[in-house]
């Protein structure tokens, strides 16, 4: 059975298209052999009062269903930080982030609850493939 990866990262107040661009690239890098759980697959609009609880609950369910959390830590984001804390602290999930920040510029909370922080999406994808793809011995 293929491991599931939740694609965690800023959506609200993100530059137009950026939230989708990195997730599209993650699919290209990891779709085979992983199943990717993209919160943007649902058609909710941010800041609509009647959908706020649904947005959060569906994201939390995806995190519970995932084996690995892949985090775009390109800026401080309340939602991203809460998802990382929930996944890393509450559920003990393996959390792999990629970030342009140096270690000294990372939030101590992100450092504490991300299992690994790498400098690029490509490096994070390589790390996940290296450690989570089952190697079949011949």
Secondary structure, DSSP 8 states (H G I E B T S, - for coil): ---EEEEEE--TT--TTHHHHHHHHHHHHHTTT-EEEEGGGS---TT-HHHHHHHHHHHHHHHHH-SEEEEE-SS--HHHHHHHHIIIIIS--EEEEE-SS-GGGS-HHHHHH-SEEESSHHHHHHHHHHHHS-----
